[in-house]
């Protein structure tokens, strides 16, 4: 990753490249991050001029997030580096093992989310 773009910011840029005009809520759900964390990511990416917000013409309460030309350029530059890093980390795995790893990691994330929700519910009780 570059010194000015974090892995989380790269993930946000990647999502927005695939889903132009997504809302902050869409980004929050896709990245499994809370709204305040996503708001901070959006502010930072906007300051870096990697994204821009525009009002949704159909729902004035909603902001649409769009990559800027600079954001697309950064994403284009970083993507090969991220792929190379991923290949270096998982280079010893077959494609089937990589699929299995992704499945297991998703399962762990889902489980950790459930624990976090239960803990949060216990704190509110």
VMD Tcl script that builds the backbone (N, CA, C; Angstrom):
set m [mol new atoms 375]
animate dup $m
set s [atomselect $m all]
$s set {name element resname resid chain x y z} {
  {N N UNK 1 A 0.846 -1.176 0.000}
  {CA C UNK 1 A 0.000 0.000 0.000}
  {C C UNK 1 A 0.890 1.237 0.000}
  {N N UNK 2 A 0.405 2.296 -0.579}
  {CA C UNK 2 A 1.192 3.523 -0.583}
  {C C UNK 2 A 1.175 4.127 0.817}
  {N N UNK 3 A 2.074 5.060 1.042}
  {CA C UNK 3 A 2.150 5.661 2.375}
  {C C UNK 3 A 0.922 6.493 2.693}
  {N N UNK 4 A 0.158 6.898 1.677}
  {CA C UNK 4 A -1.007 7.735 1.947}
  {C C UNK 4 A -2.336 6.995 1.828}
  {N N UNK 5 A -2.321 5.754 1.387}
  {CA C UNK 5 A -3.559 4.984 1.233}
  {C C UNK 5 A -3.479 3.729 2.089}
  {N N UNK 6 A -4.416 3.590 3.013}
  {CA C UNK 6 A -4.435 2.413 3.888}
  {C C UNK 6 A -5.134 1.255 3.184}
  {N N UNK 7 A -5.016 0.080 3.757}
  {CA C UNK 7 A -5.693 -1.088 3.183}
  {C C UNK 7 A -7.204 -0.908 3.217}
  {N N UNK 8 A -7.724 -0.292 4.267}
  {CA C UNK 8 A -9.168 -0.063 4.364}
  {C C UNK 8 A -9.608 0.941 3.301}
  {N N UNK 9 A -8.823 1.978 3.091}
  {CA C UNK 9 A -9.144 2.946 2.051}
  {C C UNK 9 A -9.089 2.293 0.673}
  {N N UNK 10 A -8.106 1.419 0.460}
  {CA C UNK 10 A -8.029 0.688 -0.803}
  {C C UNK 10 A -9.296 -0.144 -1.004}
  {N N UNK 11 A -9.752 -0.801 0.065}
  {CA C UNK 11 A -10.984 -1.585 -0.015}
  {C C UNK 11 A -12.173 -0.715 -0.382}
  {N N UNK 12 A -12.234 0.476 0.191}
  {CA C UNK 12 A -13.329 1.395 -0.123}
  {C C UNK 12 A -13.258 1.851 -1.577}
  {N N UNK 13 A -12.062 2.195 -2.047}
  {CA C UNK 13 A -11.899 2.599 -3.442}
  {C C UNK 13 A -12.297 1.459 -4.384}
  {N N UNK 14 A -11.887 0.248 -4.052}
  {CA C UNK 14 A -12.230 -0.920 -4.883}
  {C C UNK 14 A -13.739 -1.115 -4.953}
  {N N UNK 15 A -14.401 -0.995 -3.807}
  {CA C UNK 15 A -15.861 -1.145 -3.779}
  {C C UNK 15 A -16.525 -0.069 -4.631}
  {N N UNK 16 A -16.073 1.167 -4.475}
  {CA C UNK 16 A -16.695 2.266 -5.213}
  {C C UNK 16 A -16.416 2.169 -6.716}
  {N N UNK 17 A -15.305 1.578 -7.087}
  {CA C UNK 17 A -15.033 1.362 -8.521}
  {C C UNK 17 A -16.035 0.372 -9.108}
  {N N UNK 18 A -16.421 -0.611 -8.305}
  {CA C UNK 18 A -17.390 -1.623 -8.760}
  {C C UNK 18 A -18.831 -1.164 -8.584}
  {N N UNK 19 A -19.056 -0.190 -7.686}
  {CA C UNK 19 A -20.412 0.283 -7.379}
  {C C UNK 19 A -20.457 1.806 -7.372}
  {N N UNK 20 A -20.241 2.433 -8.536}
  {CA C UNK 20 A -20.271 3.901 -8.573}
  {C C UNK 20 A -21.632 4.430 -8.108}
  {N N UNK 21 A -21.583 5.464 -7.288}
  {CA C UNK 21 A -22.817 6.060 -6.798}
  {C C UNK 21 A -23.370 5.395 -5.559}
  {N N UNK 22 A -22.609 4.456 -4.986}
  {CA C UNK 22 A -23.053 3.797 -3.751}
  {C C UNK 22 A -23.133 4.826 -2.629}
  {N N UNK 23 A -23.962 4.541 -1.651}
  {CA C UNK 23 A -24.093 5.429 -0.490}
  {C C UNK 23 A -23.078 5.022 0.582}
  {N N UNK 24 A -22.936 5.882 1.589}
  {CA C UNK 24 A -22.079 5.528 2.720}
  {C C UNK 24 A -22.624 4.292 3.421}
  {N N UNK 25 A -23.934 4.157 3.480}
  {CA C UNK 25 A -24.528 2.974 4.097}
  {C C UNK 25 A -24.175 1.722 3.293}
  {N N UNK 26 A -24.231 1.813 1.964}
  {CA C UNK 26 A -23.833 0.680 1.121}
  {C C UNK 26 A -22.389 0.282 1.416}
  {N N UNK 27 A -21.526 1.287 1.506}
  {CA C UNK 27 A -20.107 1.043 1.782}
  {C C UNK 27 A -19.929 0.435 3.166}
  {N N UNK 28 A -20.661 0.928 4.137}
  {CA C UNK 28 A -20.608 0.415 5.505}
  {C C UNK 28 A -20.986 -1.067 5.542}
  {N N UNK 29 A -22.068 -1.406 4.871}
  {CA C UNK 29 A -22.531 -2.798 4.857}
  {C C UNK 29 A -21.552 -3.702 4.107}
  {N N UNK 30 A -21.045 -3.230 2.984}
  {CA C UNK 30 A -20.131 -4.049 2.179}
  {C C UNK 30 A -18.820 -4.324 2.910}
  {N N UNK 31 A -18.348 -3.346 3.675}
  {CA C UNK 31 A -17.073 -3.487 4.366}
  {C C UNK 31 A -17.232 -3.970 5.799}
  {N N UNK 32 A -18.488 -4.119 6.229}
  {CA C UNK 32 A -18.782 -4.549 7.596}
  {C C UNK 32 A -18.126 -3.620 8.621}
  {N N UNK 33 A -18.320 -2.325 8.400}
  {CA C UNK 33 A -17.791 -1.306 9.299}
  {C C UNK 33 A -18.936 -0.429 9.783}
  {N N UNK 34 A -18.788 0.117 10.990}
  {CA C UNK 34 A -19.855 0.971 11.504}
  {C C UNK 34 A -19.871 2.306 10.771}
  {N N UNK 35 A -20.981 3.007 10.904}
  {CA C UNK 35 A -21.193 4.244 10.148}
  {C C UNK 35 A -20.152 5.309 10.450}
  {N N UNK 36 A -19.745 5.434 11.712}
  {CA C UNK 36 A -18.779 6.486 12.046}
  {C C UNK 36 A -17.409 6.188 11.436}
  {N N UNK 37 A -17.034 4.916 11.376}
  {CA C UNK 37 A -15.763 4.546 10.753}
  {C C UNK 37 A -15.800 4.854 9.266}
  {N N UNK 38 A -16.907 4.514 8.620}
  {CA C UNK 38 A -17.047 4.783 7.182}
  {C C UNK 38 A -17.072 6.291 6.939}
  {N N UNK 39 A -17.728 7.037 7.797}
  {CA C UNK 39 A -17.751 8.499 7.640}
  {C C UNK 39 A -16.326 9.052 7.684}
  {N N UNK 40 A -15.502 8.526 8.582}
  {CA C UNK 40 A -14.108 8.960 8.677}
  {C C UNK 40 A -13.335 8.590 7.413}
  {N N UNK 41 A -13.542 7.387 6.914}
  {CA C UNK 41 A -12.876 6.953 5.677}
  {C C UNK 41 A -13.271 7.866 4.523}
  {N N UNK 42 A -14.545 8.173 4.429}
  {CA C UNK 42 A -15.046 9.029 3.340}
  {C C UNK 42 A -14.424 10.425 3.430}
  {N N UNK 43 A -14.361 10.980 4.625}
  {CA C UNK 43 A -13.767 12.311 4.797}
  {C C UNK 43 A -12.306 12.292 4.358}
  {N N UNK 44 A -11.578 11.278 4.773}
  {CA C UNK 44 A -10.152 11.194 4.406}
  {C C UNK 44 A -9.969 11.036 2.900}
  {N N UNK 45 A -10.768 10.163 2.285}
  {CA C UNK 45 A -10.655 9.959 0.840}
  {C C UNK 45 A -11.073 11.213 0.075}
  {N N UNK 46 A -12.028 11.925 0.612}
  {CA C UNK 46 A -12.461 13.173 -0.016}
  {C C UNK 46 A -11.356 14.237 0.089}
  {N N UNK 47 A -10.718 14.315 1.262}
  {CA C UNK 47 A -9.608 15.257 1.447}
  {C C UNK 47 A -8.458 14.956 0.487}
  {N N UNK 48 A -8.227 13.673 0.243}
  {CA C UNK 48 A -7.155 13.255 -0.671}
  {C C UNK 48 A -7.586 13.398 -2.141}
  {N N UNK 49 A -8.822 13.809 -2.333}
  {CA C UNK 49 A -9.417 13.982 -3.657}
  {C C UNK 49 A -9.505 12.665 -4.442}
  {N N UNK 50 A -9.700 11.577 -3.712}
  {CA C UNK 50 A -9.869 10.264 -4.342}
  {C C UNK 50 A -11.333 9.952 -4.624}
  {N N UNK 51 A -12.224 10.587 -3.862}
  {CA C UNK 51 A -13.664 10.416 -4.083}
  {C C UNK 51 A -14.337 11.772 -3.982}
  {N N UNK 52 A -15.560 11.813 -4.467}
  {CA C UNK 52 A -16.390 12.999 -4.274}
  {C C UNK 52 A -17.789 12.543 -3.899}
  {N N UNK 53 A -18.448 13.378 -3.125}
  {CA C UNK 53 A -19.835 13.126 -2.746}
  {C C UNK 53 A -20.734 14.006 -3.592}
  {N N UNK 54 A -21.842 13.438 -3.985}
  {CA C UNK 54 A -22.857 14.257 -4.653}
  {C C UNK 54 A -24.221 13.808 -4.161}
  {N N UNK 55 A -25.132 14.751 -4.089}
  {CA C UNK 55 A -26.491 14.444 -3.636}
  {C C UNK 55 A -27.179 13.535 -4.638}
  {N N UNK 56 A -27.899 12.571 -4.111}
  {CA C UNK 56 A -28.710 11.700 -4.959}
  {C C UNK 56 A -29.894 12.524 -5.454}
  {N N UNK 57 A -30.066 12.640 -6.769}
  {CA C UNK 57 A -31.171 13.466 -7.276}
  {C C UNK 57 A -32.554 12.907 -6.924}
  {N N UNK 58 A -32.625 11.615 -6.586}
  {CA C UNK 58 A -33.906 10.981 -6.255}
  {C C UNK 58 A -34.189 10.981 -4.756}
  {N N UNK 59 A -33.135 11.185 -3.939}
  {CA C UNK 59 A -33.290 11.211 -2.486}
  {C C UNK 59 A -32.269 12.202 -1.940}
  {N N UNK 60 A -32.687 13.416 -1.715}
  {CA C UNK 60 A -31.772 14.489 -1.320}
  {C C UNK 60 A -31.092 14.239 0.024}
  {N N UNK 61 A -31.593 13.282 0.805}
  {CA C UNK 61 A -30.956 12.953 2.085}
  {C C UNK 61 A -29.748 12.055 1.899}
  {N N UNK 62 A -29.615 11.476 0.739}
  {CA C UNK 62 A -28.584 10.469 0.473}
  {C C UNK 62 A -27.453 11.061 -0.368}
  {N N UNK 63 A -26.223 10.770 0.035}
  {CA C UNK 63 A -25.053 11.138 -0.761}
  {C C UNK 63 A -24.603 9.940 -1.578}
  {N N UNK 64 A -24.257 10.197 -2.818}
  {CA C UNK 64 A -23.672 9.167 -3.670}
  {C C UNK 64 A -22.168 9.383 -3.673}
  {N N UNK 65 A -21.419 8.297 -3.594}
  {CA C UNK 65 A -19.958 8.374 -3.571}
  {C C UNK 65 A -19.420 7.945 -4.929}
  {N N UNK 66 A -18.533 8.766 -5.463}
  {CA C UNK 66 A -17.967 8.502 -6.781}
  {C C UNK 66 A -16.451 8.629 -6.716}
  {N N UNK 67 A -15.749 7.741 -7.425}
  {CA C UNK 67 A -14.304 7.892 -7.569}
  {C C UNK 67 A -14.026 9.103 -8.444}
  {N N UNK 68 A -12.996 9.836 -8.107}
  {CA C UNK 68 A -12.517 10.898 -8.987}
  {C C UNK 68 A -11.510 10.268 -9.955}
  {N N UNK 69 A -11.070 11.036 -10.912}
  {CA C UNK 69 A -10.029 10.540 -11.819}
  {C C UNK 69 A -8.773 10.172 -11.029}
  {N N UNK 70 A -8.433 11.004 -10.035}
  {CA C UNK 70 A -7.268 10.713 -9.200}
  {C C UNK 70 A -7.488 9.425 -8.409}
  {N N UNK 71 A -8.679 9.232 -7.878}
  {CA C UNK 71 A -8.980 8.008 -7.141}
  {C C UNK 71 A -8.855 6.781 -8.022}
  {N N UNK 72 A -9.343 6.879 -9.254}
  {CA C UNK 72 A -9.209 5.763 -10.198}
  {C C UNK 72 A -7.749 5.500 -10.511}
  {N N UNK 73 A -6.972 6.559 -10.660}
  {CA C UNK 73 A -5.543 6.426 -10.940}
  {C C UNK 73 A -4.820 5.723 -9.783}
  {N N UNK 74 A -5.121 6.136 -8.552}
  {CA C UNK 74 A -4.520 5.508 -7.372}
  {C C UNK 74 A -4.893 4.031 -7.318}
  {N N UNK 75 A -6.152 3.737 -7.553}
  {CA C UNK 75 A -6.613 2.350 -7.542}
  {C C UNK 75 A -5.895 1.534 -8.615}
  {N N UNK 76 A -5.753 2.096 -9.789}
  {CA C UNK 76 A -5.063 1.414 -10.897}
  {C C UNK 76 A -3.597 1.148 -10.545}
  {N N UNK 77 A -2.965 2.088 -9.873}
  {CA C UNK 77 A -1.562 1.918 -9.478}
  {C C UNK 77 A -1.402 0.889 -8.364}
  {N N UNK 78 A -2.335 0.882 -7.409}
  {CA C UNK 78 A -2.192 0.015 -6.238}
  {C C UNK 78 A -2.653 -1.424 -6.481}
  {N N UNK 79 A -3.594 -1.624 -7.375}
  {CA C UNK 79 A -4.162 -2.962 -7.577}
  {C C UNK 79 A -3.092 -4.014 -7.872}
  {N N UNK 80 A -2.150 -3.784 -8.789}
  {CA C UNK 80 A -1.128 -4.814 -9.025}
  {C C UNK 80 A -0.275 -5.100 -7.782}
  {N N UNK 81 A -0.030 -4.071 -6.968}
  {CA C UNK 81 A 0.738 -4.265 -5.739}
  {C C UNK 81 A -0.028 -5.137 -4.745}
  {N N UNK 82 A -1.323 -4.885 -4.637}
  {CA C UNK 82 A -2.164 -5.671 -3.729}
  {C C UNK 82 A -2.237 -7.122 -4.203}
  {N N UNK 83 A -2.401 -7.318 -5.489}
  {CA C UNK 83 A -2.464 -8.678 -6.040}
  {C C UNK 83 A -1.143 -9.396 -5.803}
  {N N UNK 84 A -0.030 -8.709 -6.023}
  {CA C UNK 84 A 1.282 -9.321 -5.796}
  {C C UNK 84 A 1.454 -9.709 -4.329}
  {N N UNK 85 A 1.005 -8.839 -3.435}
  {CA C UNK 85 A 1.105 -9.134 -1.997}
  {C C UNK 85 A 0.233 -10.331 -1.625}
  {N N UNK 86 A -0.974 -10.349 -2.164}
  {CA C UNK 86 A -1.876 -11.474 -1.906}
  {C C UNK 86 A -1.267 -12.774 -2.432}
  {N N UNK 87 A -0.683 -12.725 -3.617}
  {CA C UNK 87 A -0.047 -13.915 -4.182}
  {C C UNK 87 A 1.157 -14.353 -3.358}
  {N N UNK 88 A 1.912 -13.393 -2.834}
  {CA C UNK 88 A 3.058 -13.737 -1.994}
  {C C UNK 88 A 2.599 -14.420 -0.706}
  {N N UNK 89 A 1.523 -13.910 -0.123}
  {CA C UNK 89 A 1.014 -14.492 1.121}
  {C C UNK 89 A 0.396 -15.869 0.908}
  {N N UNK 90 A -0.327 -16.006 -0.184}
  {CA C UNK 90 A -1.056 -17.260 -0.423}
  {C C UNK 90 A -0.428 -18.070 -1.553}
  {N N UNK 91 A 0.805 -17.746 -1.908}
  {CA C UNK 91 A 1.460 -18.389 -3.040}
  {C C UNK 91 A 1.580 -19.892 -2.940}
  {N N UNK 92 A 1.673 -20.408 -1.735}
  {CA C UNK 92 A 1.815 -21.845 -1.553}
  {C C UNK 92 A 0.497 -22.605 -1.566}
  {N N UNK 93 A -0.598 -21.887 -1.772}
  {CA C UNK 93 A -1.913 -22.529 -1.748}
  {C C UNK 93 A -2.428 -22.753 -3.160}
  {N N UNK 94 A -3.121 -23.845 -3.340}
  {CA C UNK 94 A -3.799 -24.082 -4.611}
  {C C UNK 94 A -5.031 -23.177 -4.664}
  {N N UNK 95 A -5.652 -23.083 -5.820}
  {CA C UNK 95 A -6.857 -22.260 -5.949}
  {C C UNK 95 A -7.966 -22.798 -5.041}
  {N N UNK 96 A -8.067 -24.122 -4.945}
  {CA C UNK 96 A -9.080 -24.725 -4.062}
  {C C UNK 96 A -8.803 -24.364 -2.602}
  {N N UNK 97 A -7.530 -24.359 -2.218}
  {CA C UNK 97 A -7.176 -23.999 -0.843}
  {C C UNK 97 A -7.450 -22.510 -0.586}
  {N N UNK 98 A -7.207 -21.669 -1.597}
  {CA C UNK 98 A -7.521 -20.243 -1.450}
  {C C UNK 98 A -9.022 -20.052 -1.260}
  {N N UNK 99 A -9.815 -20.790 -2.039}
  {CA C UNK 99 A -11.277 -20.711 -1.881}
  {C C UNK 99 A -11.681 -21.157 -0.487}
  {N N UNK 100 A -11.067 -22.224 -0.022}
  {CA C UNK 100 A -11.369 -22.729 1.322}
  {C C UNK 100 A -10.975 -21.686 2.378}
  {N N UNK 101 A -9.814 -21.059 2.196}
  {CA C UNK 101 A -9.374 -20.021 3.127}
  {C C UNK 101 A -10.361 -18.861 3.155}
  {N N UNK 102 A -10.812 -18.406 1.978}
  {CA C UNK 102 A -11.802 -17.318 1.918}
  {C C UNK 102 A -13.076 -17.707 2.658}
  {N N UNK 103 A -13.522 -18.950 2.443}
  {CA C UNK 103 A -14.731 -19.435 3.117}
  {C C UNK 103 A -14.546 -19.432 4.630}
  {N N UNK 104 A -13.407 -19.924 5.074}
  {CA C UNK 104 A -13.145 -19.969 6.520}
  {C C UNK 104 A -13.014 -18.569 7.118}
  {N N UNK 105 A -12.354 -17.667 6.395}
  {CA C UNK 105 A -12.226 -16.303 6.899}
  {C C UNK 105 A -13.583 -15.615 6.984}
  {N N UNK 106 A -14.429 -15.834 5.990}
  {CA C UNK 106 A -15.781 -15.268 6.047}
  {C C UNK 106 A -16.547 -15.831 7.240}
  {N N UNK 107 A -16.369 -17.118 7.489}
  {CA C UNK 107 A -17.039 -17.755 8.629}
  {C C UNK 107 A -16.546 -17.144 9.938}
  {N N UNK 108 A -15.234 -16.918 10.049}
  {CA C UNK 108 A -14.685 -16.290 11.246}
  {C C UNK 108 A -15.231 -14.873 11.428}
  {N N UNK 109 A -15.300 -14.123 10.344}
  {CA C UNK 109 A -15.833 -12.767 10.430}
  {C C UNK 109 A -17.296 -12.762 10.847}
  {N N UNK 110 A -18.056 -13.675 10.289}
  {CA C UNK 110 A -19.473 -13.776 10.653}
  {C C UNK 110 A -19.611 -14.127 12.129}
  {N N UNK 111 A -18.794 -15.066 12.586}
  {CA C UNK 111 A -18.833 -15.474 13.995}
  {C C UNK 111 A -18.416 -14.305 14.900}
  {N N UNK 112 A -17.366 -13.586 14.516}
  {CA C UNK 112 A -16.921 -12.465 15.351}
  {C C UNK 112 A -17.986 -11.376 15.383}
  {N N UNK 113 A -18.693 -11.186 14.259}
  {CA C UNK 113 A -19.784 -10.210 14.215}
  {C C UNK 113 A -20.888 -10.617 15.190}
  {N N UNK 114 A -21.223 -11.914 15.209}
  {CA C UNK 114 A -22.270 -12.402 16.109}
  {C C UNK 114 A -21.863 -12.193 17.566}
  {N N UNK 115 A -20.617 -12.473 17.883}
  {CA C UNK 115 A -20.126 -12.273 19.253}
  {C C UNK 115 A -20.188 -10.794 19.614}
  {N N UNK 116 A -19.766 -9.943 18.680}
  {CA C UNK 116 A -19.785 -8.504 18.928}
  {C C UNK 116 A -21.217 -8.024 19.169}
  {N N UNK 117 A -22.161 -8.537 18.392}
  {CA C UNK 117 A -23.565 -8.159 18.562}
  {C C UNK 117 A -24.098 -8.634 19.913}
  {N N UNK 118 A -23.756 -9.864 20.302}
  {CA C UNK 118 A -24.221 -10.389 21.596}
  {C C UNK 118 A -23.618 -9.577 22.739}
  {N N UNK 119 A -22.342 -9.247 22.641}
  {CA C UNK 119 A -21.680 -8.463 23.681}
  {C C UNK 119 A -22.305 -7.079 23.775}
  {N N UNK 120 A -22.582 -6.483 22.623}
  {CA C UNK 120 A -23.199 -5.160 22.595}
  {C C UNK 120 A -24.598 -5.221 23.228}
  {N N UNK 121 A -25.356 -6.277 22.923}
  {CA C UNK 121 A -26.691 -6.437 23.493}
  {C C UNK 121 A -26.623 -6.622 25.000}
  {N N UNK 122 A -25.618 -7.385 25.471}
  {CA C UNK 122 A -25.448 -7.586 26.912}
  {C C UNK 122 A -25.130 -6.275 27.625}
  {N N UNK 123 A -24.343 -5.411 26.987}
  {CA C UNK 123 A -23.962 -4.132 27.585}
  {C C UNK 123 A -25.169 -3.204 27.697}
  {N N UNK 124 A -26.107 -3.322 26.752}
  {CA C UNK 124 A -27.274 -2.455 26.769}
  {C C UNK 124 A -28.320 -2.935 27.760}
  {N N UNK 125 A -28.267 -4.196 28.130}
  {CA C UNK 125 A -29.295 -4.769 29.027}
  {C C UNK 125 A -29.104 -4.326 30.449}
}
mol reanalyze $m
mol bondsrecalc $m
mol representation Tube
mol addrep $m
